[in-house]
Amino acid sequence: MSLVHLANLCSHLQNTSKARLGLTSIPHTHMLLTISLLLQRSGFISSVTRGTIHGPDESYTPTTQSNISKRRLWLGLKYLDNEPVLNQAHLVSKPTKRIWVGFRDLRELTMGRDRCYVKGLQPGEVLFVSTDRGVMEAREAVERLLGGQLLVRAS
């Protein structure tokens, strides 16, 4: 898992939201696909589709060794009253300082209390955590009694 790709995703989404773009593309990796689907489920982006560098696919195209370098994820951005729904997205764990939390600290973070040098979640914010059962939203990890590495915080 590369946190550098996640940092690029966060800055790319912030920049495209501020530029009022409706559709943007990012590299197709499993981690970026998972984070994008979680952002869509949380209501920050409207759509996630696979495609090429030229645009989203109209029909299913399998990823093979010959086309893997040209595959992209196309994200549809959401706006409410001409303002972007996704205002901020940033890394919590950095490539040089990864932050791991246990279940109890994660529960405190989701209740809005500061833990492990991380500010507590405020209303309208989500925090994505990489656990041993995959990447999930922090509240879901607390329900499953899991801890893990803090990845991305979005509001």
N, C-alpha and C positions, 0 to 999 in steps of 0.2 A: 504494500500500500504506500503510495507516494503522496505525502502531504503537499508537495509542490504543485501537483495537479489540482488538488483541492483549493490551494491558495489562488491559482490561476482562475479556477471556476468562480470563486467568490468575487474577485476583482472584475472578472468579465461580466458577471451578472449585475453587479452594481453599475458598471459603466454603461451597459446596454439599457438598463432601466432608466438611468439619467438621460440617455440619448433618446428615449421614447421609442425604441425599436420594438416591433411586434414579434419578431422571430429572430432567433440567433442560433448559431451552431457552436458546439464544443466537441473536442475529440471523444471518440467512442471508446471508453474503457468500462470495465465492470463497476468500478467504484463510482465513477461519475454518473453512470446509469442509475445506480442505487440511490445516490444522493439526489439526483434529479427526480426520480419517482417519489422519494420522500417529500421533496419540496412541493411536488404536484399534489400529493395526498394531503399535505398541510395547507394547501390553498395559496401558495405563493406564486406558482406558475400554472399556466392553463393547459399545456400539452407537452408531451415528450414523444418524439417520433424519431425513428432511425432514418438515415439517408446517406447521401454522398456529399462531396464538397459543392455540388451544384444545387442541392436542395433535398427536401424530404422525399422518401420513396413513395410512389403511388401504390405499389404492390410490394409484397414481401420479397426481399433479396437476402439470401443467406450470406453470412460473412465467411469468406474463404481466405486462404493464404495469399491469393493473387489480388484481392481487393481490400484487405484489412487496413492498409495505410490510407485509403480514401474514405473510410466509413466515418460518419459524424453523427452526433445526436443533435436534433433540432428541437429547441425549447421555445414554446410560445409564452410570452410574458404577459402578465395581468396588470391592468390599470383600473383604478376606481376613482371616478371624478377627475380624470386626467392626471392622476398621481399614481406612481408605481406602487403596487402592493408590497413588493420586496424592496424595503428601504436600505437595509444593511445585511451583509453576509460577510462573516470573517472567521478565520481559523481560531480555535481555542488552543489546541496543541500546535506548537510550531515544530518545524523539522529539527531544531536544536533543543527544544524543551517539550517533550511529550507529557501530557497530563493524564494520568490514570486515576480513576476514582472507583471506590467500592460502592456497593449498593446503598449503604447508609449516607455517604456523602452525596451521592446522586439524588437521593430522596430529598436531602436538605436543599440542594440546588433547585430542584423542581418546585420546592415550597417557597422559593424566593430568598433563601438565606445564602450568604457568601460562604464558600468552602474551597479549600485548596487553591487559593489565589484567584478564584473565578467568582464573578458576581452572580448572584442568584437570578433565576429567570423571572422576567417581568411578564405581565399579560401581553399576549400577542407575539411572544418570542418562542422559538423552538431551538432545541439543542440536539444534535445528532451524535450518537455514541457508537463506537465500534466495539461490539461485544464478541464473545466466543460463539454466539449464535447469529452473527451477522450485524449489519449496520441497522440501527433503529433509532426512533425518537426517544429522548430521555424518559418521558413519562411512560412509554411502553416498556422500556428497560426496567423501570421501577416496579411496574406491575408484575413483571416476570422475575423480580428479585435478582437482577443482573447488574454488574458494574462493567466498566471498560474504559477505553480511551476516548476522551472528548474530542470531537472532530470540528464541526461547523456549528456556528450560532447564527440564526437568521431572525430578522424582525421586519 
